[in-house]
Every structure is written in C-alpha cells, then in structure tokens.
Amino acid sequence: MKIKSAEFIISAVGPKQYPEDGLPEIALVGRSNVGKSSLINKMMNRKALARISQKPGKTQTLNYFRVNEMLYFVDFPGYGYAKVAKTLRHQWGKMIEGYLKNRKELKFIVQLIDLRHPPTKDDISMYEWCKELGIPTVIVTTKADKIARGRWQQHLKVIKQDLHLRETDTMILFSSETGQGRDELWKEILRRLGQLDEQEEMEAVAAVSEEAQPPFSE
C-alpha cells in the first residue's frame, strides 16, 4: 500500500477526545515492549511517527494515527508491565473496556505477540476478551528477525495452540527490521475493510497462505 499521508492526531483519555469523522479504526494491542511503535512506523514508512519508549508501560492513552485520510491506527497502552501502578492499570482497563464495548468505528483488533516466546497469560486473556466481545482479531507475531527462519513454524504452532486461535482469525509473521509481513498485513487490513477488488483479494489470500507454509531451510 502506498502511504500518501500519515500523521499523529491525538492522545485520547476518553470518548470526548476520540475523532468524530467516522473513519474506520483498527486497535493495536500487545504487551509492553512487543513492538507496537516499531510496527506503526514500518507500516507507515516513517522512522519516528510513533515514538519508541525506553520505559515500558509509558503509553497511558489511546494514541490515534490517521493514514491516507482513510483509517486510524489506535495504539493501546501496553499491558503486562508490573511496575505500572495498580491504580493506573485500573484506569487503563476501564478506558479500554469502554472503547472495545462501545466504539462503533472499531473494525477489528491487531494483537501483537512476540514470536520468540509463548503467549503470556495477559496475551491469552486479551485474545479471549476480544472473542467474548465478538471483535475480529488479526494476530501479528513480531520480531521474526530474531529467530532463525527454520524455527518460525515451530513458534507459530505454539502461539496458535496456546491462544486456541479461531479459524476466522489471521496470523501474520512480522519484522519491523526487515519489513517481513508488512505487505501481507496491509492487504489483510484492506481486505477486512472491504477496500480490495476481487483480484487483489485473491492475491492477498494467496500471499497469506504462502507465508504460512513451512519455509525452506537455509
């Protein structure tokens, strides 16, 4: 996808600050340090649109990024960071719950999980929560460049099994360093938003299927 415009819009702490232009929204969720900011920058072809914090748990708001005047990425606070005060975690939880249950513009979730490790309890809880709310989910396994290509399928299998991944939910390998999975994720986003024509949709499905095949050993 060609990025014509990408901009940070607002750090929102409640519904009164959410955009009112009706554009579709895609929420990015994941534990702290999973690579959400890096993914946003790679997807937008920008080096520092989303700031990469050296302090896990720093994001405390819903950060809106508008792309091509056609959709928003909504970056959620990272979960699972123990040093964040319990009162603040409780506030985040209420804000996120309200957004997930009531935000009509939300179309689906992109949940980031570190490919190197099995899903944490928080990862599993987040996925199950989205399923209970009936929210479609795309699983993006980050930091693929940190693992040998020949081990990808082994790690993907563990994540799929631990999450009890639904057949309707897609899983995409991703690396913000190499760009692995960027095109596949954009095609999946556009497909779910109904913005691919028939030929593009066939190509997108084929690309994701090919990505899921066991890689050749190097």
C-alpha positions as CSV (number, residue, x, y, z in Angstrom):
1,M,0.0,0.0,0.0
2,K,1.3,3.4,-0.9
3,I,1.3,5.8,2.1
4,K,0.4,9.3,0.9
5,S,-0.2,10.7,4.4
6,A,0.4,9.5,7.9
7,E,0.0,11.7,11.0
8,F,-0.4,11.5,14.7
9,I,-3.7,13.0,15.7
10,I,-4.3,12.9,19.4
11,S,-3.6,11.1,22.7
12,A,-7.1,10.5,24.0
13,V,-8.1,9.6,27.5
14,G,-11.8,9.3,26.9
15,P,-14.6,9.3,24.4
16,K,-14.9,13.1,24.3
17,Q,-11.4,13.2,22.7
18,Y,-12.0,10.5,20.1
19,P,-12.2,11.6,16.4
20,E,-15.7,12.3,15.1
21,D,-15.1,11.9,11.4
22,G,-16.3,8.3,11.3
23,L,-13.2,6.7,9.7
24,P,-12.7,3.0,10.5
25,E,-10.4,2.3,13.4
26,I,-8.0,-0.6,14.0
27,A,-6.8,-1.1,17.5
28,L,-3.2,-2.3,18.2
29,V,-2.9,-4.2,21.4
30,G,0.0,-6.1,23.0
31,R,2.2,-6.2,26.0
32,S,4.8,-3.6,26.7
33,N,8.0,-3.9,24.5
34,V,6.3,-6.1,22.0
35,G,7.0,-3.6,19.2
36,K,3.8,-1.7,18.6
37,S,5.5,1.6,17.9
38,S,8.0,-0.1,15.6
39,L,5.2,-1.7,13.7
40,I,3.3,1.6,13.3
41,N,6.5,3.2,11.9
42,K,7.2,0.4,9.5
43,M,3.6,0.2,8.3
44,M,3.6,4.0,7.7
45,N,7.1,4.0,6.2
46,R,8.1,6.6,8.8
47,K,11.1,6.4,11.1
48,A,9.7,8.2,14.1
49,L,6.0,8.8,13.7
50,A,5.3,6.7,16.8
51,R,7.9,7.3,19.5
52,I,9.6,4.2,20.8
53,S,9.9,4.5,24.5
54,Q,12.8,3.1,26.5
55,K,10.5,2.8,29.5
56,P,7.9,0.0,29.2
57,G,4.4,1.0,30.2
58,K,4.9,4.7,29.4
59,T,1.9,4.9,27.0
60,Q,-1.1,5.7,29.1
61,T,-3.6,6.9,26.4
62,L,-5.2,5.8,23.2
63,N,-2.9,7.2,20.5
64,Y,-4.6,7.9,17.2
65,F,-2.7,7.8,13.9
66,R,-4.5,8.7,10.7
67,V,-3.4,7.0,7.4
68,N,-4.2,8.3,3.9
69,E,-7.3,10.0,5.3
70,M,-9.0,6.6,5.2
71,L,-8.4,4.9,8.6
72,Y,-6.9,5.2,12.1
73,F,-4.5,3.0,13.9
74,V,-5.3,3.3,17.6
75,D,-2.3,2.4,19.7
76,F,-3.4,1.0,23.1
77,P,-1.4,1.1,26.4
78,G,0.9,-1.9,26.7
79,Y,-0.2,-4.5,29.2
80,G,1.7,-6.8,31.5
81,Y,4.2,-4.4,32.9
82,A,4.4,-4.9,36.6
83,K,6.0,-1.6,37.6
84,V,3.0,0.4,36.5
85,A,0.9,1.4,39.5
86,K,-2.2,-0.7,40.1
87,T,-4.4,2.4,40.2
88,L,-3.2,3.4,36.7
89,R,-3.7,-0.1,35.3
90,H,-7.2,0.0,36.6
91,Q,-7.9,3.3,34.9
92,W,-6.4,1.9,31.6
93,G,-8.7,-1.1,32.0
94,K,-11.8,1.0,32.3
95,M,-10.8,3.1,29.3
96,I,-10.0,0.1,27.2
97,E,-13.2,-1.8,28.2
98,G,-15.3,1.2,27.3
99,Y,-13.7,1.6,24.0
100,L,-13.9,-2.1,23.0
101,K,-17.6,-2.3,24.0
102,N,-18.9,1.0,22.7
103,R,-16.7,2.3,19.9
104,K,-18.7,1.8,16.7
105,E,-15.8,2.8,14.5
106,L,-13.6,-0.1,15.7
107,K,-13.5,-2.7,13.0
108,F,-11.0,-5.2,14.3
109,I,-8.1,-5.8,16.6
110,V,-4.4,-6.3,15.6
111,Q,-2.9,-8.1,18.6
112,L,0.9,-8.2,18.7
113,I,2.7,-11.2,20.2
114,D,6.4,-11.7,20.4
115,L,7.3,-14.7,18.2
116,R,10.2,-15.7,20.4
117,H,8.0,-16.6,23.4
118,P,4.8,-18.5,24.1
119,P,1.8,-16.1,24.7
120,T,1.7,-14.8,28.2
121,K,-1.4,-15.0,30.4
122,D,-2.1,-11.4,29.5
123,D,-1.9,-12.2,25.8
124,I,-4.3,-15.1,26.2
125,S,-6.7,-13.1,28.4
126,M,-6.7,-10.2,25.8
127,Y,-7.4,-12.6,23.0
128,E,-10.2,-14.3,24.9
129,W,-11.7,-11.0,25.9
130,C,-11.9,-9.9,22.2
131,K,-13.6,-13.2,21.4
132,E,-16.2,-12.7,24.2
133,L,-16.9,-9.2,22.8
134,G,-17.2,-10.6,19.2
135,I,-14.3,-8.5,17.9
136,P,-12.4,-9.9,14.9
137,T,-8.7,-10.3,15.5
138,V,-5.5,-10.4,13.5
139,I,-2.5,-11.9,15.3
140,V,0.8,-10.3,14.3
141,T,3.9,-12.2,15.6
142,T,6.6,-9.6,16.0
143,K,10.4,-9.8,16.0
144,A,10.6,-12.6,13.4
145,D,14.1,-11.5,12.5
146,K,15.3,-12.5,16.0
147,I,14.6,-16.2,15.2
148,A,16.1,-18.5,12.5
149,R,13.7,-18.9,9.6
150,G,13.7,-22.6,10.0
151,R,12.1,-22.2,13.5
152,W,9.3,-19.9,12.5
153,Q,6.7,-22.7,12.1
154,Q,7.5,-24.2,15.5
155,H,7.0,-20.9,17.3
156,L,3.8,-20.1,15.3
157,K,2.4,-23.5,16.2
158,V,2.9,-22.8,19.9
159,I,1.2,-19.4,19.7
160,K,-1.7,-20.8,17.7
161,Q,-2.2,-23.7,20.2
162,D,-1.9,-21.6,23.3
163,L,-4.4,-19.0,22.0
164,H,-6.8,-21.6,20.6
165,L,-6.7,-19.4,17.5
166,R,-10.1,-19.3,15.7
167,E,-10.2,-20.2,12.1
168,T,-11.6,-16.8,11.2
169,D,-8.6,-15.0,12.7
170,T,-5.4,-14.5,10.7
171,M,-1.8,-14.8,11.9
172,I,1.0,-12.9,10.2
173,L,4.7,-13.1,10.7
174,F,6.2,-9.6,11.1
175,S,9.6,-7.9,11.5
176,S,10.0,-4.1,11.8
177,E,13.7,-4.6,10.9
178,T,13.3,-6.4,7.6
179,G,9.8,-5.5,6.6
180,Q,8.7,-9.1,6.8
181,G,4.9,-9.2,6.8
182,R,4.3,-5.5,6.1
183,D,2.6,-6.1,2.7
184,E,0.6,-9.1,4.0
185,L,-0.7,-7.1,6.9
186,W,-1.7,-4.1,4.7
187,K,-3.6,-6.5,2.4
188,E,-5.3,-8.1,5.3
189,I,-6.3,-4.7,6.7
190,L,-7.7,-3.6,3.4
191,R,-9.5,-6.9,2.8
192,R,-11.2,-6.7,6.1
193,L,-12.2,-3.1,5.4
194,G,-13.7,-4.2,2.1
195,Q,-11.2,-2.0,0.1
196,L,-9.6,-4.6,-2.1
197,D,-11.0,-5.5,-5.5
198,E,-11.6,-9.2,-6.3
199,Q,-8.2,-9.7,-7.9
200,E,-6.4,-8.0,-5.1
201,E,-8.3,-10.1,-2.6
202,M,-7.3,-13.3,-4.3
203,E,-3.6,-12.2,-4.3
204,A,-3.9,-11.2,-0.6
205,V,-5.3,-14.6,0.4
206,A,-2.6,-16.3,-1.6
207,A,0.1,-14.2,0.0
208,V,-1.0,-15.0,3.5
209,S,-1.3,-18.7,2.7
210,E,2.1,-18.8,1.2
211,E,3.5,-17.0,4.3
212,A,2.1,-19.7,6.4
213,Q,3.8,-22.6,4.5
214,P,6.9,-24.2,6.2
215,P,9.9,-22.3,5.0
216,F,12.8,-23.9,3.1
217,S,15.8,-24.5,5.3
218,E,18.7,-22.2,4.5
